């Protein structure tokens, strides 16, 4: 009986994969993405209704970005294609990112319909399959690579590290940025471990269980605090977070909060990649007071992650090797004694 159930489950998974592949073929085949559009080789600033990039390219004309077309040269990995990750993927796809690598092991459920992006007819599909199909239809110019697995297992973790190192726009080159959109500390620590070892810049994001606050954080190994430098209590106390969840109780989830966090995350990604504005190292969001706290955290010299400590030493050497800038001392203005205003203000 058990073997029959297992075979049925395997067959269901095979059919799901075949269905997703067929949908992908329809999305790419014929060139119109099943109601979408043909691929565009080069971004154009031409202001016509048929140009999907005209509003984006206008950022150059407005003096915000010097070279918007550069967006197509970047590869970004998104780990966790849930409430924040799926919207993040959609925004980057609409912005014309060069390549997206999506990692998740969960399936779409009707319980996810309170969020943005996923649709009821996708229930039962893996999140990465459903996301790829939708995103290809939105923008066929973007390259997609999807992985339906849990990055925290030993075997999958090694493959995850390999794709960070070699999954760039040009195969064999590293990707440009990793975005953490997961909902558990175990996965965050796995991303942190991989990025510290590889010296990979990444951004972390999260939404609270009561659904009314969230944050984003930029982590540059060696330069800023990593996720292990100042870990949450559940990590510092070595508690198995699975034991904290109560049966029949789930975290709250608002599409508004998820959308806000995804928006500030992608905004930070664009500023970081395209070099405009001020990139935030930490930006919080509290919906109850509409409060957006910001801060930057320096790395902990006694961090538990040895690769973080190693990256800190490398960063110190890099800073020490930079040419020193001589401080220019301004001469003090001489105030003459016969100046009536000088006597009045200096007495």
Buried (B, 14 or more C-beta within 10 A) or exposed (E): EEEEEEEEEEEEEEEBBEBBEEBBEBBBEEEBBBEBBEEBEEBBBEEEEEBBBBEBBBBBEEEBBEEBBBBBBBBBBBBBBBBBBBBBBBBBBBBBBBBBBBBBBBBBEEEBBEBBBBEEEBBBBBBBBBBBBBBBBBBBBBBBBBBBBBBBEEEBBEBBBEBBBEBBBEEEEBBBBBBBBBBBBBBBBBBBBBBBBBBBBBBBBBBBEEBBBBBBBBBBBBBBBBBBBBBEEBBEEEEEEEEEEEEEEEEEBBBEBBBBBBBBBBBBBBBBBBEBEEBBBBBBBBBEEEEEEEEEBEBBEEBEBEBBBBBBEBBEEEEEEEEEEEEEEEEEEEEEEEEEEBEEEEE
